[in-house]
Amino acid sequence: MVAAIISVLAVLLFSISKRIGSGMRSTKDISNMRGMLLAIDLFSVDHRDGGRIFLAHDRYEDRYGYGFKAWFQYLRPYMGYDLDDLYTQVPAFIAPGDPSAGGRKSNLSLPAQAFLRRSYSFSTGTLDTYNRTYTWKKLQIAKPSELLFFANHRAGALGTQWIDPSSQASLNGIPTDWYSGERAHFAFLDGHVESIPVKDVLPEGVRHSIFRPVFQ
């Protein structure tokens, strides 16, 4: 009888400990995403983007030191790292709940591949999709609190920077197993971060509209 009680208590303690651990990782992830939002704001101020949404892949090729780089390289100096240091992974680009730690190992061929490890992708909904080197201006968006900016994504594993709602493979990259409740974290254009059940953002879900911009 005593052994059975101890066994039940052990299971309960393990379950509670697991939930606490998941909650702590979830909180840290949301903090990561808010840090990225701040870095984006600072970058945009420094580069006088005229109110354009930060997203473009090669919009800064004419600016000294930038060249053809991706978003996660542009943000490095605003997160305490050198712009061109490809040998050091920025920890904030890896979600604490991501079991693959960004999806790539730094010893795959070259140490420089460490910079490709990341757990977030941006939404194509904030792009002028006719020209991926151009982004909308924030003032063009009628409901920035309802437009997805970036989110948890198996970006490193998929070798992508974008979440494309027209691609099932891309949507499958939004994780259901990183945090409790089959939820992932989503950062919106107005700067807030939400934890949302992944099923709600899929094509038949009640929040799928977060991928589509509504214009003024």
Secondary structure, DSSP 8 states (H G I E B T S, - for coil): -HHHHHHHHHHHHHHHHHHHHHHHHHHHHHHHHHHHHHHHHHHHHHTT-TTB-S--SSTTTTSTTTSS--HHHHTGGGGTS-TT--SS--GGGS-TT-TTTTS--TTSS-GGGGGG--SEEEEGGGB-TT-TT-B-BGGGBS-GGGSEEEEE--HHHHT-SEE-TT-HHHHHTS-SSSBGGGEEEEEETTS-EEEEEGGGGSTTSTTGGGGS--B-
